[in-house]
Amino acid sequence: MHRETDEIDLREVFQKLGSLLKSIWAGITGTFYMLLRRWPLVVLVTLLGIGVSYLWHQSKRPYYMSSLTLAPSALRNEFFADQVHRLSLLVADGNWNVVASDLQLTPEEATNIKSVKYISIDHVRTPEDSVMVGSPFKVDVELYDNKFFAPLQGALLGYFKNNPYFAKSTQTKREQLQATVAKLKQDIASIDSIKQVAVALKGPTNGFVYGEPLDPTNLYKQSAALFETQAAMEAELKELETVQVVVGFAPLVHPSGPRLKIHLLSGAIAGFVLAVLAAFWAESRKNKRLLRGA
């Protein structure tokens, strides 16, 4: 008895499902034939959408997109991200006077900037509970003038270096390195003096200076180690900058956007949707007139 009930219930479910699919198919085929009957209207409105999107594309200024890869000194990357974000807000707001002042440009030159964006490079490899310090990052920019990439690169470097906190931190690090190098030079000079005394000593190779045992071999090792440390710090001092360029902007020749194909495709889709709605509206009016005539 239960099996018969279950079989009847399943038949009803399949019948309802079949009716639903038939009604959907009937709606699709009906819409298709209706569009065929109204094909002049469909084509006209679709072409109108494409034409409007083409005019919209032509009204927009072409822009060029490129990236600048930078390597900061021992500063938190969040600080650089905040600096770029501030500049991005000013550009989006159209506050060209402040943008020009920050980048040391003219307001006319500042209007060439369409957008500025900070891109983290090592965020995937950095644990969530850690802080990125001195990690390379990118600055993506969009410009209306492809000849403005070189001036903007120098302006961005100056923008970072002129930050009071960045400049103070870099200067403090520079002074620390300079003091350490000066101390190393003094130590090396002292050891060299002791080595000269050791060479001047007569008698056994190992003597005494001020009552202390003298080992020339150890003196040479200490002097060499200090010299290597001094050379490394002097090299670090030469390269000490708030931020350095790793990869500069690529001066593109062809615009990055707006893309004509995307505009035309969007216009065609929008025009076709409007054409379908217009065809339904025309078909509805026709059916109403037929009902009134009957």
PyMOL commands that set and color helices and strands:
alter all, ss='L'
color gray80, all
select helices_A, chain A and resi 2-37+39-59+77-93+96-103+107-110+146-161+164-200+216-238+260-293
alter helices_A, ss='H'
color red, helices_A
select strands_A, chain A and resi 64-72+113-120+137-143+208-209+212-213+243-247
alter strands_A, ss='S'
color yellow, strands_A
deselect
rebuild
show_as cartoon
